[in-house]
Amino acid sequence: MAGTRQDIASLDGPWSDTMIWYARAVGAARSLDLNVTTSWTYLAAIHGMNPQGWIDQNIIPASTAVPSQQEMRLMFNQCQHAGWFFLPWHRGYLAAFEEILGAWIAAQGGPADWALPYWNYLNASDPNARNIPQEFLDATIPGDNVPNPLAQATRGPLTTLGPVPWTNGTDISLVSQSTNSVYTAIPGTLGYGGPISGFNQSGNAYGAIENNPHNFVHVMIGGDNSPQPAGWMYDPDFAALDPIFWVHHCNIDRLWAAWMTDANNGQEASIHWRNGPFPRQFTMPSSTANLVTFTPEDTLPGARLAPTYDNLSSGTGIAPTVGVAMATASQPSGRASSLIGANAAPLSITDTEAVASLSFSPTPPPVALALAAAPKERLYLNVEGVRGIGASGVVTVRVSAPASDDAFSETIAFFGLGKATSTEGPHAGNGLSATIEITDKVRDMQGQDGATITELEVRLAQSGGSSSEITVDRLSLFSLR
Amino acid sequence: MRWISAFLGQARTGPTPWLLAIAALAYVAIALQPASRTLGAICGRLRVTDLGALAELWPLLWSPQELARDWALMSVAMMLPLVGSQISFVRHAVHRSMRWISLIVLVAGYLLCWLLAGAALLPIAIGLGMFLPAGIHMLVAITLAAVWCASPWAQYARNQCHMTNRLGAFGLDAVMGATRLGLRTGLNCVLACWPIMLLPLLVDTGHLAAMMGAGVYVFADRVAAASLVQWRIPPAIETAFGGSMIRLERRLTR
């Protein structure tokens, strides 16, 4: 049984006992072949795998023994992104990883209650919180005098999380913790955990927590290594090979755990969500080489895969109001979304921005009137069917109105863009989508100018100098009443 | 049990219950026909060596309206439940003023592909039945279906069935997009499933049961996600036995 997961910064570090054993366990897992269910490469391939890419980067030899084709289809490339199961799948994944490493550590005489630590990078009270923990940078494990497996990863140049050119200067934040009280996104709108989906490795639209901070941390650490390939964290097929992936996801998991303790938030609890997708289900290896299936229900507070954290308030943006590890209310109902506007043609973003006009349906009335008539109405801009050849992509969306001098912009990190574009992958090449809530900003526009907004102009741009094309099927506007 | 619950939970959302209900009505309509006049009875009983049956059934082959009607019922019963995800996509992607017309053209385009496919598949079924010895023709058809369903070409077509395209939100743009999606999905559905459709046509008894079995098979094939284009165990088999197969294989090889 795993112990309590703790903040790396709160441990007696650098190189606390917890981190030394983490490094040793990673090293041991790395010595095993891909066809061993407890090997580093097998565990990483569960998230995502690009066989030729792994060979090209000398992660595995071309002649390596691999599991059967059926086992690879069942076990590899499971990671759930841009869909309903992003949070519970990664929780089950972390639990399996922790159990396997913990069993090895206990067998070597290490702590029997070893637990995966988390990187609390949004802890505003710690000035060093955003620095990549020293244990992931040092060349050797102190005392052991062996190469440090935690540092053996391809990463971008960044050592402190923050705005960088390849994220168009966007920073990570806890905004999603406080502005999204509903787990499931109604179609065309934004929810904390994502829209309803099936088994989706690169699904239809991100939940709020997934876009920021999750995607941005991946893209920041993976970084822009041009002309070399981007770092592993930039690509879902490589990300879990980097030991820092696990402490990043441990923190994302903690953010979810904290979010559930706020009585104002509504965790999805329908039987459809609790039972998980069909036909492919979530399956993980165990330290005894069994393959174990789990469902999202198993990850809810009090269930067998629910973790224990030392702190759910530090760096989470949440002051727990219903006690630690409590499931919250079921979904609020009675609200419905409707499509009220869209642009006319697909868009292409290269090193120059793409410009589109978003016109509204004559019914219901234009945005300004609708907002005035229904104060509770919320508006969402959707960037749909985003495709590109890069493993990930970052797009800044700038919105203005002809009748107003004001404009606002948001940046979206499309983690896993290339995978969602591949027509041979489980996503069938449908691309990714992202949703931005724009209600207050549009209200500000019309409030300041007293104008009736009947059209929005949207400009899409990639980070400076990027010439790798990103295409967008459609921009659309949804209202939620 | 959770696996079944997951299926039921997923099936409850979206249009699947409605599509299954319409498919059930089509099955009932087929069941209400005289057994001797179903497509299966015609195709399965025709033999060049059985002049009596040939003489009895030959006139039916020259009744295109009846053949087309039966083929349409078969297509609705077996293939309509497979288009649920595309219906959900269109439903959310077009403005509500265009929703019904877009859904109608989507389904019409999809079924049109299957109707046209009948013009090729029925002669193949009749030819197999007429010129191959009894029993052998079924063996040939099953082998053909097994090889095709495991092939990369079928997987490519299945992947395409999961693909969506840009839809306009309003007006003609929405209708054209939905039509294109229906036609493309239908064409790829035919490419993915055509040998499975032959099987119920070749049984001279139990046509309805064979249809339902084949219908369940193609449904299980379609709910599986898109995948790498390569030779593989057909997705329907993995849908039904995937996890168990791997566990058994691991136990045997350990």
Boltz contact constraints between the chains, C-beta under 6 A:
constraints:
  - contact:
      token1: [A, 70]
      token2: [B, 246]
      max_distance: 6.0
  - contact:
      token1: [A, 71]
      token2: [B, 246]
      max_distance: 6.0
  - contact:
      token1: [A, 74]
      token2: [B, 242]
      max_distance: 6.0
  - contact:
      token1: [A, 74]
      token2: [B, 246]
      max_distance: 6.0
  - contact:
      token1: [A, 187]
      token2: [B, 92]
      max_distance: 6.0
  - contact:
      token1: [A, 199]
      token2: [B, 225]
      max_distance: 6.0
  - contact:
      token1: [A, 271]
      token2: [B, 9]
      max_distance: 6.0
  - contact:
      token1: [A, 272]
      token2: [B, 9]
      max_distance: 6.0
  - contact:
      token1: [A, 275]
      token2: [B, 2]
      max_distance: 6.0
  - contact:
      token1: [A, 275]
      token2: [B, 5]
      max_distance: 6.0
  - contact:
      token1: [A, 275]
      token2: [B, 6]
      max_distance: 6.0
  - contact:
      token1: [A, 275]
      token2: [B, 9]
      max_distance: 6.0
  - contact:
      token1: [A, 276]
      token2: [B, 6]
      max_distance: 6.0
  - contact:
      token1: [A, 278]
      token2: [B, 6]
      max_distance: 6.0
  - contact:
      token1: [A, 278]
      token2: [B, 7]
      max_distance: 6.0
  - contact:
      token1: [A, 278]
      token2: [B, 10]
      max_distance: 6.0
  - contact:
      token1: [A, 279]
      token2: [B, 223]
      max_distance: 6.0
  - contact:
      token1: [A, 279]
      token2: [B, 224]
      max_distance: 6.0
  - contact:
      token1: [A, 279]
      token2: [B, 239]
      max_distance: 6.0
  - contact:
      token1: [A, 295]
      token2: [B, 2]
      max_distance: 6.0
  - contact:
      token1: [A, 339]
      token2: [B, 95]
      max_distance: 6.0
  - contact:
      token1: [A, 339]
      token2: [B, 169]
      max_distance: 6.0
  - contact:
      token1: [A, 342]
      token2: [B, 169]
      max_distance: 6.0
  - contact:
      token1: [A, 346]
      token2: [B, 166]
      max_distance: 6.0
  - contact:
      token1: [A, 361]
      token2: [B, 95]
      max_distance: 6.0
  - contact:
      token1: [A, 424]
      token2: [B, 228]
      max_distance: 6.0
  - contact:
      token1: [A, 424]
      token2: [B, 229]
      max_distance: 6.0
  - contact:
      token1: [A, 426]
      token2: [B, 225]
      max_distance: 6.0
  - contact:
      token1: [A, 426]
      token2: [B, 226]
      max_distance: 6.0
  - contact:
      token1: [A, 428]
      token2: [B, 159]
      max_distance: 6.0
  - contact:
      token1: [A, 428]
      token2: [B, 162]
      max_distance: 6.0
  - contact:
      token1: [A, 428]
      token2: [B, 163]
      max_distance: 6.0
  - contact:
      token1: [A, 428]
      token2: [B, 226]
      max_distance: 6.0
  - contact:
      token1: [A, 429]
      token2: [B, 163]
      max_distance: 6.0
  - contact:
      token1: [A, 430]
      token2: [B, 164]
      max_distance: 6.0
  - contact:
      token1: [A, 473]
      token2: [B, 166]
      max_distance: 6.0
  - contact:
      token1: [A, 474]
      token2: [B, 166]
      max_distance: 6.0
